[in-house]
Amino acid sequence: MSLKTFPCRVLLKLLHRGIKPLAARDAAAAVLGRCSARGYYNTGRPGHAGAGAGARVVDLRSDTVTKPGPAMRRAMAEAEVGDDVLREDPTVNELQEIAADMFQMEAALFVPSGTMSNLIAVMVHCRERGNEMIVGDLSHVHIYEQGGSAQLAGVHTTTVNTLPDGTFDLEQLESKIRHGYPDPHYPRSRLICVENTHNIQGGRVLPLTFLQEVRALADRYGLSVHMDGARVMNAAVALGVPPSTILQHTHTVSVCLSKGLGAPVGTVLAGPQDFISEAIRCRKALGGGMRQAGILAAAGKLSLREMVGRLEEDHHNAKTFAQALLDCDPPMFAVNMAAVETNILRFRLQEPSLSVTEFCARMSEVGEGEEAALGQGIQVFMFPHFGNSVRAVWHLGISADDTQLAIQKMRFVASQYFKEKFRAQ
């Protein structure tokens, strides 16, 4: 059995047998894998192998774990379809028209994933191999998409420092723009990428003034602005504006349907008509032409028409859990409530002897005495995350009641930890 699949219940047994906190932390790191300086979260499902019968599961790993409900499944089953590569799938065509109208873009394109959508945008904006794009050093495009811009598109990336709110310093951004083309020494700057909401920085919403200034800077130097808007609908709901108010400051956008909006598959790429015409060619080259894709597009239509307003529930539930962390007595967690703007929550532990990996392991397992104390076993799945923090994400599958279960489990884990700490003194 590998360390990656070693059950977390073994770790907890070690803790209950009185192993010292330092040794427990080392064991936790060995079992689950501590976040390294360049490892942003552990993508396993801690504790699932040891799930107790009848335990309630609250899965806060990501909003990508959502599943289509009955209405969405019915829409998929009844979808009218055709060959989308031939532009003959009526459901895909309608989804693209809905998205283009909602985003106030000339055209839109349905693609399998956000990663493909961002890569297509880079390929179209950066027309020649060896062009350069400017991205945040903590952006999804830079961290999580396997360097596809270099690997597949031949596009060079230069980074600017990502600030805590997901923005950049505009002077630093401007300093990264290359001048003097066609000087043979340097790549040619073509594109600025922004991310809204910002994943690693905890679902932060980019201010409209920042986007306006980035667009003005890009226009001044003849660059394009692409938004990785995987969760831009969360940003729009948080700001209380239509998405077009945000997107007026970008040339193109990639919007995921498969996160908080609840569709099982798919992303919409939107922008000018000539951009989308080229994007269709790139999608085909990358294997993204899906033929009778209307079965999937039907879910996307429902997402855009009916699922946007409910994102506020996710934001509220995330804030409720964040406040419960702050209210923990004795204090155990550090939370910046001002940074809890949407459905992603990042928090830290204030107990040096309890690592984030060990905390996530305890949250994911049904602990000793838990069923007697809480009336049931509760498993809460979260990720150890960037900067020695914990990440939790609210979504369609997590109700207000589920959030209260997660709070009960958090309080139980904190109580058990302090009891163990007191006994060890």
ZINORKA-V480450 format. One line per field, one symbol per residue. ss: DSSP state (~ for helix, > for strand, _ for the rest). A space follows every 10 residues. Layout:
ss=???
This chain:
ss=__~~~__~~~ ~~~~~~____ ~~~~~~~~~~ ~~~_______ >______~~~ _____>>>>_ __~~~____~ ~~~~~~~___ ___~~~___~ ~~~~~~~~~~ ~~~___>>>> >__~~~~~~~ ~~~~~_____ >>>>>>___~ ~~~____~~~ ~____>>>>> _________~ ~~~~~_____ _______>>> >>>>>__>__ ___>___~~~ ~~~~~~~~~~ ~__>>>>>__ _~~~~~~~~_ __~~~~~___ _>>>>>____ ______>>>> >_~~~~~~~~ ~~~~~_____ ___~~~~~~~ ~~~~~~____ ~~~~~~~~~~ ~~~~~~____ __>>__~~~_ ___>>>>>>_ _____~~~~~ ~~~~_____~ ~~~~___>>> >_>>>___>> >>>______~ ~~~~~~~~~~ ~~~~~~~~~~ ~~~~_
